[in-house]
Amino acid sequence: MATLSKRSTVYFDPDIHQALRIKAASSQLSVSEIIDDALRAQLAEDQEDLAAFEARVKEPEISYEALLKDLKKHGKI
């Protein structure tokens, strides 16, 4: 088991908790390790999203109405 340094109480839907316990038992990981890995993956995805937004900050904006009009003009909708 990895060394985890903070403790927290988390409440789960009973079915989710059961699935999590079964996954822990079958993967030889602790529930904490599974949750920690899942949260790390989610936070990494959020960081990728923020980087993508930053990379596109100078792109011109288009309104929703203009986008629909352009899609219609080009036969996409």
C-alpha positions in Angstrom: 0.0 0.0 0.0 1.3 3.5 -0.8 1.9 5.8 2.0 -1.1 8.2 2.2 -0.8 11.1 4.6 -4.3 12.6 5.1 -7.5 11.1 6.3 -11.0 12.2 5.2 -14.5 10.9 5.5 -16.3 10.3 2.2 -19.9 9.1 1.8 -20.8 6.9 -1.1 -24.0 5.5 -2.6 -24.2 2.0 -1.2 -24.0 0.4 -4.7 -20.9 2.5 -5.5 -19.3 1.6 -2.2 -19.9 -2.1 -2.8 -18.4 -1.9 -6.3 -15.4 -0.1 -4.9 -14.9 -2.7 -2.2 -15.1 -5.5 -4.8 -12.7 -3.7 -7.1 -10.3 -3.2 -4.2 -10.4 -6.9 -3.2 -9.9 -8.1 -6.8 -7.1 -5.7 -7.6 -5.2 -6.1 -4.3 -5.4 -2.3 -3.8 -6.9 -0.5 -0.9 -10.1 1.6 -1.4 -8.0 4.6 -0.6 -5.5 3.8 -3.3 -8.3 3.4 -5.9 -9.9 6.7 -4.9 -6.5 8.5 -4.8 -5.6 7.2 -8.3 -9.1 8.2 -9.7 -8.8 11.7 -8.3 -5.3 12.1 -9.6 -6.5 11.1 -13.1 -9.4 13.6 -12.8 -7.2 16.4 -11.7 -4.7 15.7 -14.5 -7.6 15.8 -17.0 -8.7 19.2 -15.5 -5.1 20.5 -15.9 -5.1 19.4 -19.5 -8.4 21.2 -20.1 -7.0 24.4 -18.5 -3.9 24.2 -20.7 -6.1 23.8 -23.8 -8.1 26.8 -22.8 -4.9 28.8 -22.3 -3.6 27.7 -25.7 -6.7 29.0 -27.4 -7.2 32.3 -25.5 -6.3 34.4 -28.5 -8.7 32.7 -30.9 -11.5 34.8 -32.1 -14.9 34.3 -30.4 -18.0 33.4 -32.3 -21.6 33.6 -31.0 -23.8 30.6 -30.8 -26.1 32.2 -33.4 -23.3 32.9 -35.8 -22.0 29.3 -35.4 -25.4 27.9 -36.2 -25.7 30.3 -39.2 -22.3 29.1 -40.5 -23.1 25.5 -40.0 -26.4 25.9 -41.9 -24.6 27.9 -44.7 -22.1 25.0 -45.2 -24.8 22.3 -45.1 -23.7 20.8 -41.8 -27.2 21.2 -40.3 
